[in-house]
Amino acid sequence: MTDTKAISRYRQPGGSAAARTAAGPPLPDAGAHPPRNPGMPFELDWVREVRVNRSAVERRADTLPKRRTVKKEWQLGWLLRAATLMDLTTLSGDDTARRVERLCAKARRPIRDDLLDALGFGDRPVTVAAVCVYHVFVETAVRALEGTGIPVAAVSTGFPAGLSPLPQRIAEIEASVKAGAGEIDIVITRAHVLGGNWRALYDEVRAFRAACGDAHLKTILATGELGTLRDVHRASLVCMMAGADFIKTSTGKETVNATLPVGLVMARAIRSYRERTGQIVGFKPAGGIRTAKQSLDWLALIKEELGDRYLRPDLFRFGASTLLNDIERQLEFHVTGRYSAGHRHALG
């Protein structure tokens, strides 16, 4: 891709989502999980030629929520879908086993039964996509979710800074997988991106991928600390080359976390990788997504940029701790016409 072509990708939406996704290989049906991303040999030229038109990205991200609005019963459907796409998360210094158990109980039944009955979904199972915890609580969460099919995701590799020695970070992944984690959310070394050391980033993520074994690898870019949208795109490509099954925006601990411009850039990196390699990679925005309205904006972005098939938990996740509260409040408003207090929808 030439520089002109690279820049043009951020100037034009490129038609409908169906037309854009048709450019790559067929996506798996909704009931079938996509194959894992095996990665590919490192291609420095591809990384170097990336260009991003920041003003075009920001303009597109700003107009998207204004053009894509859903109301009434359509909004109910989108909000219920958002609940099923959550990695329900607790990553606090004062976490306890009891808190994790309560979170897992909420993951099993994220929406109150009376609300589901009133909305006509009482006979349909609604669960979140995963529960995300620190390594020390992986076994607790696995026990609490036994028989549900809900995987446990463990944050790893010196989360959130990612600055512990590499052998220690690899050992942490292996320990979480042994404890029963089905997904591993790793943090990259931001210095590799900031210093343009792309080969080091590739080798690091490749080592993490190997340590995961059968567990899915989600790479956290900490985009608020990467400086430029161009580096966000380049870091996304390198992580996918190294075998990431998902790319994720943030740890939730940075000053700036998930934003729509960053999401647009990462979604287009996923699209570019699929068009070039045929491999399908998922996307997870995390950090700062607290309201139902924000979740609808993200769903609209993914629908337009990657297509309807990506609105499934095997390809898209929200990293969230308080988002579910507001979604449940909005659903109750649709049923009763009144907004309830937040404490009535606690996460456990």
RODO-2510 file (C-alpha; in nm, 4 decimals, decimal comma):
residues 348
     n   res          X          Y          Z
     1     m     0,0000     0,0000     0,0000
     2     t     0,1364     0,3389    -0,0921
     3     d     0,1238     0,6386     0,1388
     4     t    -0,1582     0,7899    -0,0714
     5     k    -0,3672     0,4770    -0,0365
     6     a    -0,2942     0,4517     0,3337
     7     i    -0,4090     0,8082     0,3921
     8     s    -0,7207     0,7616     0,1785
     9     r    -0,8401     0,4807     0,4038
    10     y    -0,9071     0,7438     0,6661
    11     r    -1,0703     0,9937     0,4310
    12     q    -1,3503     0,7750     0,3021
    13     p    -1,5877     0,5471     0,4939
    14     g    -1,5677     0,3102     0,1961
    15     g    -1,9378     0,2366     0,1461
    16     s    -2,1558     0,0062     0,3498
    17     a    -2,0188    -0,2326     0,6089
    18     a    -2,1349    -0,5253     0,3941
    19     a    -1,9404    -0,3925     0,0964
    20     r    -1,6268    -0,3379     0,3034
    21     t    -1,6283    -0,6753     0,4776
    22     a    -1,6905    -0,8488     0,1447
    23     a    -1,3371    -0,7486     0,0467
    24     g    -1,1932    -1,0054     0,2847
    25     p    -1,2573    -1,3806     0,3152
    26     p    -1,6010    -1,4940     0,4373
    27     l    -1,6645    -1,4550     0,8083
    28     p    -1,7835    -1,7643     0,9997
    29     d    -2,1544    -1,8008     1,0689
    30     a    -2,2902    -1,6572     1,3929
    31     g    -2,2925    -1,9981     1,5588
    32     a    -1,9344    -2,0854     1,4653
    33     h    -1,6258    -1,9425     1,6321
    34     p    -1,3589    -1,8073     1,3984
    35     p    -1,0293    -1,9948     1,3914
    36     r    -0,7548    -1,8529     1,6102
    37     n    -0,5138    -1,6076     1,4555
    38     p    -0,1857    -1,7962     1,3980
    39     g     0,0035    -1,4771     1,3194
    40     m     0,2463    -1,4277     1,0341
    41     p     0,6127    -1,3449     0,9735
    42     f     0,7081    -0,9930     1,0784
    43     e     0,6801    -0,7366     0,7951
    44     l     0,8509    -0,4114     0,8873
    45     d     0,7731    -0,2455     0,5523
    46     w     0,3997    -0,2841     0,6150
    47     v     0,4358    -0,1230     0,9557
    48     r     0,6452     0,1667     0,8268
    49     e     0,4095     0,2582     0,5434
    50     v     0,1081     0,3150     0,7707
    51     r    -0,0309     0,6684     0,7569
    52     v    -0,3286     0,8087     0,9486
    53     n    -0,5174     1,1293     0,8683
    54     r    -0,5990     1,2416     1,2212
    55     s    -0,8503     1,5123     1,1272
    56     a    -1,0423     1,2682     0,9066
    57     v    -1,0492     1,0082     1,1839
    58     e    -1,1758     1,2584     1,4398
    59     r    -1,4392     1,3934     1,1999
    60     r    -1,5680     1,0443     1,1229
    61     a    -1,5730     0,9454     1,4904
    62     d    -1,7545     1,2663     1,5823
    63     t    -2,0300     1,2283     1,3214
    64     l    -2,0945     0,8561     1,3641
    65     p    -2,2987     0,8749     1,6910
    66     k    -2,5085     1,1571     1,5427
    67     r    -2,5970     0,9573     1,2328
    68     r    -2,6460     0,6194     1,3964
    69     t    -2,9188     0,6380     1,6618
    70     v    -3,1562     0,3635     1,7713
    71     k    -3,4845     0,4140     1,9526
    72     k    -3,7601     0,2198     2,1292
    73     e    -3,7586    -0,1590     2,0802
    74     w    -3,4481    -0,1416     1,8605
    75     q    -3,2609     0,0230     2,1437
    76     l    -3,3729    -0,2535     2,3792
    77     g    -3,2266    -0,5126     2,1460
    78     w    -2,8965    -0,3289     2,1172
    79     l    -2,8701    -0,2850     2,4946
    80     l    -2,9336    -0,6527     2,5561
    81     r    -2,6718    -0,7356     2,2953
    82     a    -2,4254    -0,5016     2,4697
    83     a    -2,4777    -0,6921     2,7957
    84     t    -2,3828    -1,0195     2,6251
    85     l    -2,0606    -0,8628     2,4904
    86     m    -1,9139    -0,7663     2,8275
    87     d    -1,6025    -0,8901     2,9966
    88     l    -1,7427    -0,8153     3,3423
    89     t    -1,4383    -0,6913     3,5285
    90     t    -1,3053    -0,6237     3,8752
    91     l    -0,9436    -0,5070     3,8964
    92     s    -0,9218    -0,3164     4,2225
    93     g    -0,6602    -0,3303     4,4928
    94     d    -0,9282    -0,4178     4,7477
    95     d    -1,0732    -0,7133     4,5539
    96     t    -1,1673    -1,0147     4,7638
    97     a    -1,2765    -1,3692     4,6847
    98     r    -1,6276    -1,2817     4,8002
    99     r    -1,6449    -0,9842     4,5621
   100     v    -1,5340    -1,2048     4,2731
   101     e    -1,7989    -1,4624     4,3627
   102     r    -2,0670    -1,1927     4,3612
   103     l    -1,9407    -1,0675     4,0253
   104     c    -1,9644    -1,4198     3,8845
   105     a    -2,3219    -1,4478     4,0128
   106     k    -2,4017    -1,1274     3,8251
   107     a    -2,2278    -1,2647     3,5149
   108     r    -2,4631    -1,5637     3,5220
   109     r    -2,7708    -1,3393     3,5396
   110     p    -2,6660    -0,9894     3,4319
   111     i    -3,0246    -0,8659     3,3811
   112     r    -3,2920    -0,9117     3,6472
   113     d    -3,5412    -1,1871     3,5705
   114     d    -3,8434    -0,9585     3,6100
   115     l    -3,7019    -0,7196     3,3488
   116     l    -3,6287    -1,0015     3,1028
   117     d    -3,9830    -1,1343     3,1515
   118     a    -4,1331    -0,7893     3,0901
   119     l    -3,9199    -0,7484     2,7766
   120     g    -4,0186    -1,0878     2,6385
   121     f    -3,6787    -1,2492     2,6931
   122     g    -3,7595    -1,4574     3,0004
   123     d    -3,7079    -1,7845     2,8142
   124     r    -3,3775    -1,6856     2,6581
   125     p    -3,0449    -1,7225     2,8400
   126     v    -2,8636    -1,3918     2,8809
   127     t    -2,5098    -1,4016     3,0193
   128     v    -2,2020    -1,1850     2,9833
   129     a    -1,9142    -1,2910     2,7571
   130     a    -1,6489    -1,3432     3,0272
   131     v    -1,5361    -1,2446     3,3760
   132     c    -1,2013    -1,0652     3,3994
   133     v    -0,9938    -1,0751     3,7216
   134     y    -0,6402    -1,0695     3,8547
   135     h    -0,4481    -1,3993     3,8530
   136     v    -0,4946    -1,4568     4,2256
   137     f    -0,8726    -1,4842     4,1754
   138     v    -0,8741    -1,7050     3,8644
   139     e    -0,9466    -2,0275     4,0545
   140     t    -1,2210    -1,8562     4,2561
   141     a    -1,3890    -1,7346     3,9375
   142     v    -1,3511    -2,0710     3,7611
   143     r    -1,5278    -2,2457     4,0498
   144     a    -1,8041    -1,9857     4,0627
   145     l    -1,8700    -2,0152     3,6873
   146     e    -1,8487    -2,3937     3,6616
   147     g    -2,1042    -2,5328     3,4194
   148     t    -2,1988    -2,1962     3,2685
   149     g    -1,9648    -2,1893     2,9705
   150     i    -1,8562    -1,8362     3,0710
   151     p    -1,4760    -1,8154     3,0417
   152     v    -1,2469    -1,6498     3,2925
   153     a    -1,0057    -1,3887     3,1576
   154     a    -0,6942    -1,3066     3,3579
   155     v    -0,4991    -0,9834     3,3238
   156     s    -0,1335    -1,0676     3,3036
   157     t     0,2271    -0,9705     3,2237
   158     g     0,2703    -0,7179     3,5022
   159     f    -0,0670    -0,5487     3,4491
   160     p    -0,1136    -0,2541     3,4174
   161     a     0,2402    -0,1200     3,3503
   162     g     0,3896    -0,4349     3,1985
   163     l     0,7389    -0,3555     3,3220
   164     s     0,8303    -0,6702     3,5138
   165     p     1,1043    -0,8971     3,3695
   166     l     0,9999    -1,0918     3,0601
   167     p     1,0486    -1,4415     3,2145
   168     q     0,8301    -1,3345     3,5053
   169     r     0,5583    -1,2104     3,2706
   170     i     0,5643    -1,5343     3,0726
   171     a     0,5456    -1,7379     3,3945
   172     e     0,2441    -1,5335     3,5028
   173     i     0,0590    -1,6264     3,1821
   174     e     0,1419    -1,9937     3,2271
   175     a     0,0227    -1,9850     3,5883
   176     s    -0,3115    -1,8272     3,4942
   177     v    -0,3686    -2,0817     3,2164
   178     k    -0,2884    -2,3645     3,4583
   179     a    -0,5368    -2,2171     3,7067
   180     g    -0,8125    -2,2369     3,4455
   181     a    -0,8142    -1,9035     3,2616
   182     g    -0,9479    -1,9447     2,9090
   183     e    -0,8418    -1,5956     2,8030
   184     i    -0,5326    -1,3893     2,8851
   185     d    -0,5280    -1,0083     2,8627
   186     i    -0,1633    -0,9031     2,8369
   187     v    -0,0131    -0,5546     2,8344
   188     i     0,2559    -0,4644     2,5849
   189     t     0,5770    -0,2783     2,6635
   190     r     0,4832     0,0741     2,5572
   191     a     0,8513     0,1685     2,5227
   192     h     0,8781    -0,0604     2,2196
   193     v     0,6116     0,1476     2,0437
   194     l     0,7377     0,4857     2,1605
   195     g     1,0904     0,3957     2,0496
   196     g     0,9813     0,2433     1,7186
   197     n     1,1279    -0,0949     1,8136
   198     w     0,8646    -0,2953     1,6271
   199     r     1,0622    -0,6170     1,6064
   200     a     1,0959    -0,6238     1,9850
   201     l     0,7209    -0,5760     2,0207
   202     y     0,6570    -0,8594     1,7749
   203     d     0,8949    -1,0968     1,9555
   204     e     0,7431    -1,0084     2,2933
   205     v     0,3830    -1,0728     2,1859
   206     r     0,4907    -1,3885     2,0022
   207     a     0,6378    -1,5207     2,3285
   208     f     0,3160    -1,4351     2,5122
   209     r     0,1133    -1,6154     2,2432
   210     a     0,3209    -1,9289     2,2887
   211     a     0,2786    -1,9157     2,6666
   212     c    -0,1019    -1,8951     2,6301
   213     g    -0,1309    -2,2395     2,4739
   214     d    -0,5018    -2,2938     2,4053
   215     a    -0,6080    -1,9787     2,5907
   216     h    -0,7057    -1,6830     2,3723
   217     l    -0,4658    -1,3884     2,3756
   218     k    -0,5923    -1,0308     2,4057
   219     t    -0,3206    -0,7673     2,3697
   220     i    -0,3752    -0,4380     2,5545
   221     l    -0,2113    -0,1472     2,3724
   222     a    -0,2711     0,1195     2,6407
   223     t    -0,3515     0,3574     2,3557
   224     g    -0,3685     0,6648     2,5798
   225     e     0,0068     0,6274     2,6330
   226     l     0,1126     0,5665     2,2715
   227     g     0,1119     0,9283     2,1596
   228     t    -0,0241     0,9150     1,8019
   229     l    -0,3006     0,7402     1,6093
   230     r    -0,0383     0,6263     1,3604
   231     d     0,1417     0,4356     1,6348
   232     v    -0,1902     0,2910     1,7518
   233     h    -0,2452     0,1486     1,4025
   234     r     0,1123     0,0235     1,3759
   235     a     0,1053    -0,1393     1,7211
   236     s    -0,2254    -0,3055     1,6293
   237     l    -0,0720    -0,4539     1,3142
   238     v     0,2377    -0,5829     1,4936
   239     c     0,0325    -0,7504     1,7678
   240     m    -0,1862    -0,9202     1,5074
   241     m     0,1202    -1,0316     1,3117
   242     a     0,2461    -1,1896     1,6342
   243     g    -0,0755    -1,3891     1,6805
   244     a    -0,3093    -1,1818     1,8976
   245     d    -0,6660    -1,3162     1,8937
   246     f    -0,7995    -0,9778     2,0094
   247     i    -0,6540    -0,6296     2,0245
   248     k    -0,7689    -0,4193     2,3186
   249     t    -0,7517    -0,0443     2,3719
   250     s    -0,6645     0,0091     2,7369
   251     t    -0,6048    -0,1262     3,0837
   252     g    -0,8597     0,1149     3,2278
   253     k    -0,5849     0,2600     3,4466
   254     e    -0,4523     0,5211     3,2003
   255     t    -0,5554     0,8867     3,2072
   256     v    -0,7152     0,8423     2,8625
   257     n    -0,8703     0,5067     2,7837
   258     a    -1,1066     0,3905     2,5059
   259     t    -1,2093     0,6669     2,2626
   260     l    -1,3996     0,6410     1,9350
   261     p    -1,1114     0,7790     1,7212
   262     v    -0,8811     0,5123     1,8608
   263     g    -1,1522     0,2516     1,8071
   264     l    -1,1896     0,3571     1,4439
   265     v    -0,8151     0,3251     1,3827
   266     m    -0,7967    -0,0180     1,5482
   267     a    -1,1047    -0,1432     1,3617
   268     r    -0,9491    -0,0428     1,0306
   269     a    -0,6237    -0,2116     1,1275
   270     i    -0,8245    -0,5298     1,1888
   271     r    -0,9890    -0,4905     0,8492
   272     s    -0,6547    -0,4314     0,6787
   273     y    -0,5034    -0,7386     0,8445
   274     r    -0,7970    -0,9555     0,7378
   275     e    -0,7824    -0,8320     0,3786
   276     r    -0,4102    -0,9049     0,3600
   277     t    -0,3871    -1,2344     0,5488
   278     g    -0,7386    -1,3791     0,5633
   279     q    -0,7110    -1,4004     0,9432
   280     i    -0,9892    -1,2750     1,1695
   281     v    -0,9035    -1,0822     1,4873
   282     g    -1,1409    -0,9532     1,7539
   283     f    -1,1601    -0,6109     1,9171
   284     k    -1,2086    -0,5019     2,2789
   285     p    -1,2482    -0,1393     2,3896
   286     a    -1,1992    -0,1004     2,7641
   287     g    -1,1828     0,1798     3,0157
   288     g    -1,4186     0,4747     3,0467
   289     i    -1,7215     0,3062     2,8843
   290     r    -1,9722     0,3616     3,1623
   291     t    -2,3070     0,4526     3,0058
   292     a    -2,5578     0,2728     2,7871
   293     k    -2,5336     0,5556     2,5337
   294     q    -2,1574     0,5037     2,5024
   295     s    -2,2080     0,1317     2,4422
   296     l    -2,4527     0,2103     2,1594
   297     d    -2,1961     0,4428     1,9996
   298     w    -1,9372     0,1650     2,0032
   299     l    -2,1800    -0,0889     1,8586
   300     a    -2,2613     0,1544     1,5777
   301     l    -1,8923     0,2008     1,5016
   302     i    -1,8291    -0,1728     1,4868
   303     k    -2,1387    -0,2347     1,2735
   304     e    -2,0268     0,0263     1,0189
   305     e    -1,6568    -0,0572     1,0123
   306     l    -1,6517    -0,4353     1,0522
   307     g    -2,0077    -0,5530     0,9896
   308     d    -2,2886    -0,7209     1,1837
   309     r    -2,0982    -1,0467     1,2351
   310     y    -1,8558    -0,8638     1,4624
   311     l    -2,1366    -0,7867     1,7082
   312     r    -2,0851    -1,1262     1,8728
   313     p    -1,8783    -1,2120     2,1805
   314     d    -1,6286    -1,4208     1,9832
   315     l    -1,5213    -1,1064     1,7933
   316     f    -1,6149    -0,8061     2,0080
   317     r    -1,6053    -0,7350     2,3805
   318     f    -1,6539    -0,4449     2,6169
   319     g    -1,4131    -0,4309     2,9102
   320     a    -1,6462    -0,2910     3,1747
   321     s    -1,7158    -0,2772     3,5461
   322     t    -1,9995    -0,0241     3,5803
   323     l    -2,1524    -0,0255     3,2301
   324     l    -2,3905    -0,3081     3,3170
   325     n    -2,5505    -0,0989     3,5920
   326     d    -2,6552     0,1734     3,3494
   327     i    -2,7770    -0,0723     3,0862
   328     e    -2,9999    -0,2395     3,3438
   329     r    -3,1298     0,1009     3,4548
   330     q    -3,2174     0,1908     3,0953
   331     l    -3,3995    -0,1390     3,0475
   332     e    -3,5988    -0,0777     3,3652
   333     f    -3,6914     0,2677     3,2381
   334     h    -3,8333     0,1119     2,9221
   335     v    -4,0433    -0,1236     3,1365
   336     t    -4,1607     0,1139     3,4113
   337     g    -4,1135     0,4642     3,2700
   338     r    -3,8990     0,5575     3,5718
   339     y    -3,5259     0,5653     3,6360
   340     s    -3,4230     0,3644     3,9394
   341     a    -3,1381     0,4366     4,1772
   342     g    -2,8032     0,2944     4,0781
   343     h    -2,7705     0,0873     4,3951
   344     r    -3,0657    -0,1272     4,2828
   345     h    -2,8475    -0,2689     4,0089
   346     a    -2,5304    -0,3475     4,1977
   347     l    -2,2809    -0,5928     4,0470
   348     g    -2,3441    -0,8372     4,3268
***
